[in-house]
């Protein structure tokens, strides 16, 4: 059902697409040195699209998922909106800092550099931090057990599998430089 909070969710989806669009062509044209995309990673990316786009679309545009609706206090929707804004800010900053080194899959490009400035000076995986905020906001904005929780249910296992593989790839590529960086930063929250 379309309401203020589900409308905000769709605005956020448009913002995410707009932030990422300029880097898609760059990513496709970057010469790849190494790719570590396992078939299960691609499956998770497809499932994440289902959880973030298809199921929320069905929820908003049809009555098919109404039996799975839940109620939250009004303030929970506003909390979700705040988390969504934070998610989008981190998402945009992460893409700006990565620039041509952004990729939706695990890969190394020619002249790949370890990014340790900007948001990366505090956290190693701000894209995942953004995504955690996003899927939590999704549950608070889309009051439906299927559409609201789909992003969280799909992203959680993806994160725990992918972050391990990504850390290993970075260690293999950058060695002691990455290890020192890893010791000085938090994974998705800044070290205190």
GUDREN-322040 format. One record per residue (C-alpha): x, y, z; residue in three letters. Coordinates in steps of 0.5 Angstrom, whole numbers, plus 2048, in hexadecimal, padded with zeros to 3 digits. Layout:
! residues N
xx | yy | zz | aa
X | Y | Z | ALA $
...
END
This chain:
! residues 192
xx | yy | zz | aa
800 | 800 | 800 | UNK $
803 | 807 | 7FE | UNK $
803 | 80C | 804 | UNK $
808 | 811 | 806 | UNK $
80D | 80C | 809 | UNK $
80D | 807 | 803 | UNK $
80D | 80D | 7FE | UNK $
814 | 80F | 802 | UNK $
816 | 808 | 801 | UNK $
815 | 809 | 7F9 | UNK $
819 | 810 | 7F9 | UNK $
81F | 80D | 7FD | UNK $
81F | 807 | 7F7 | UNK $
81F | 80D | 7F2 | UNK $
825 | 810 | 7F6 | UNK $
829 | 80A | 7F6 | UNK $
828 | 809 | 7EF | UNK $
82A | 810 | 7ED | UNK $
830 | 810 | 7F1 | UNK $
833 | 809 | 7EE | UNK $
831 | 80B | 7E7 | UNK $
837 | 80F | 7E5 | UNK $
83C | 809 | 7E8 | UNK $
838 | 803 | 7E4 | UNK $
83B | 805 | 7DD | UNK $
842 | 806 | 7E1 | UNK $
842 | 800 | 7E4 | UNK $
840 | 7FC | 7DE | UNK $
846 | 7FF | 7DA | UNK $
84B | 7FE | 7DF | UNK $
850 | 7F9 | 7DD | UNK $
850 | 7F3 | 7E2 | UNK $
856 | 7F0 | 7E5 | UNK $
852 | 7EB | 7EA | UNK $
84B | 7E9 | 7EB | UNK $
849 | 7E5 | 7F1 | UNK $
841 | 7E5 | 7F0 | UNK $
83F | 7DE | 7F2 | UNK $
838 | 7DC | 7EF | UNK $
835 | 7DD | 7F6 | UNK $
837 | 7E4 | 7F6 | UNK $
833 | 7E5 | 7F0 | UNK $
82D | 7E1 | 7F2 | UNK $
82D | 7E6 | 7F9 | UNK $
82D | 7EC | 7F4 | UNK $
827 | 7EA | 7F0 | UNK $
824 | 7E8 | 7F7 | UNK $
826 | 7EF | 7FA | UNK $
822 | 7F2 | 7F4 | UNK $
81C | 7ED | 7F5 | UNK $
81C | 7F0 | 7FD | UNK $
81E | 7F7 | 7FB | UNK $
81A | 7F8 | 7F5 | UNK $
815 | 7F3 | 7F3 | UNK $
811 | 7F1 | 7F9 | UNK $
811 | 7F8 | 7FC | UNK $
80E | 7FA | 7F5 | UNK $
809 | 7F4 | 7F5 | UNK $
807 | 7F7 | 7FD | UNK $
806 | 7FE | 7FA | UNK $
802 | 7FC | 7F4 | UNK $
7FE | 7F6 | 7F5 | UNK $
7FA | 7F3 | 7FB | UNK $
7FE | 7ED | 7FA | UNK $
802 | 7ED | 801 | UNK $
7FD | 7F1 | 805 | UNK $
7FC | 7EB | 80A | UNK $
803 | 7EC | 80C | UNK $
802 | 7F3 | 80E | UNK $
804 | 7F5 | 815 | UNK $
803 | 7FB | 819 | UNK $
809 | 800 | 81C | UNK $
808 | 806 | 820 | UNK $
808 | 80C | 81B | UNK $
80F | 80E | 81E | UNK $
812 | 808 | 81C | UNK $
811 | 80A | 815 | UNK $
814 | 811 | 816 | UNK $
81A | 80D | 819 | UNK $
81A | 809 | 813 | UNK $
81A | 80F | 80F | UNK $
820 | 812 | 813 | UNK $
824 | 80B | 812 | UNK $
822 | 80C | 80A | UNK $
825 | 813 | 80A | UNK $
82B | 810 | 80E | UNK $
82C | 80A | 809 | UNK $
82C | 80F | 803 | UNK $
831 | 814 | 806 | UNK $
836 | 80E | 807 | UNK $
834 | 80B | 800 | UNK $
835 | 811 | 7FC | UNK $
83C | 813 | 800 | UNK $
83E | 80C | 7FF | UNK $
83D | 80C | 7F8 | UNK $
841 | 813 | 7F7 | UNK $
847 | 810 | 7FB | UNK $
847 | 80A | 7F7 | UNK $
846 | 80D | 7F0 | UNK $
849 | 809 | 7EB | UNK $
84A | 803 | 7F0 | UNK $
843 | 802 | 7F1 | UNK $
841 | 7FB | 7EF | UNK $
83A | 7F7 | 7F1 | UNK $
83F | 7F1 | 7F1 | UNK $
845 | 7EF | 7F4 | UNK $
84B | 7F0 | 7EF | UNK $
851 | 7F4 | 7EE | UNK $
852 | 7F9 | 7E8 | UNK $
859 | 7FB | 7E5 | UNK $
85C | 800 | 7EA | UNK $
858 | 7FF | 7EF | UNK $
859 | 803 | 7F5 | UNK $
857 | 802 | 7FD | UNK $
852 | 807 | 7FF | UNK $
854 | 80A | 806 | UNK $
852 | 811 | 805 | UNK $
84B | 814 | 806 | UNK $
846 | 810 | 809 | UNK $
84B | 80A | 809 | UNK $
84F | 80D | 80E | UNK $
84A | 80B | 813 | UNK $
847 | 805 | 810 | UNK $
849 | 7FF | 80B | UNK $
842 | 7FD | 809 | UNK $
83E | 804 | 809 | UNK $
83A | 801 | 803 | UNK $
838 | 7FB | 807 | UNK $
836 | 800 | 80D | UNK $
832 | 804 | 808 | UNK $
82E | 7FD | 806 | UNK $
82D | 7FB | 80E | UNK $
82A | 802 | 80F | UNK $
826 | 801 | 809 | UNK $
823 | 7FA | 80A | UNK $
821 | 7FC | 811 | UNK $
81E | 803 | 80F | UNK $
81A | 7FE | 80A | UNK $
817 | 7FA | 80F | UNK $
815 | 801 | 813 | UNK $
812 | 804 | 80D | UNK $
80F | 7FE | 809 | UNK $
80A | 7FB | 80F | UNK $
80A | 7F4 | 80C | UNK $
80D | 7EE | 80E | UNK $
80F | 7EC | 807 | UNK $
811 | 7F2 | 803 | UNK $
813 | 7F6 | 80A | UNK $
818 | 7F0 | 80C | UNK $
81A | 7EE | 805 | UNK $
820 | 7F2 | 805 | UNK $
823 | 7F0 | 80C | UNK $
821 | 7E9 | 80B | UNK $
825 | 7E9 | 804 | UNK $
82B | 7EE | 806 | UNK $
82D | 7EB | 80D | UNK $
830 | 7E4 | 80A | UNK $
832 | 7E8 | 804 | UNK $
836 | 7ED | 808 | UNK $
839 | 7E7 | 80D | UNK $
83C | 7E3 | 806 | UNK $
83E | 7E9 | 802 | UNK $
842 | 7ED | 807 | UNK $
846 | 7E7 | 809 | UNK $
848 | 7E6 | 802 | UNK $
849 | 7ED | 800 | UNK $
84E | 7EE | 806 | UNK $
852 | 7E8 | 804 | UNK $
852 | 7EB | 7FD | UNK $
854 | 7F2 | 7FF | UNK $
85A | 7EE | 804 | UNK $
85C | 7EA | 7FE | UNK $
85D | 7F0 | 7FA | UNK $
85F | 7F5 | 7FF | UNK $
863 | 7F1 | 804 | UNK $
866 | 7F5 | 80A | UNK $
863 | 7FB | 807 | UNK $
85C | 7F9 | 808 | UNK $
85D | 7F5 | 80F | UNK $
85F | 7FC | 812 | UNK $
859 | 7FF | 80F | UNK $
855 | 7FA | 812 | UNK $
858 | 7FA | 819 | UNK $
857 | 802 | 819 | UNK $
84F | 802 | 816 | UNK $
849 | 7FF | 818 | UNK $
845 | 7FA | 813 | UNK $
83E | 7FE | 813 | UNK $
83F | 802 | 819 | UNK $
845 | 807 | 81A | UNK $
84A | 804 | 820 | UNK $
849 | 808 | 826 | UNK $
END
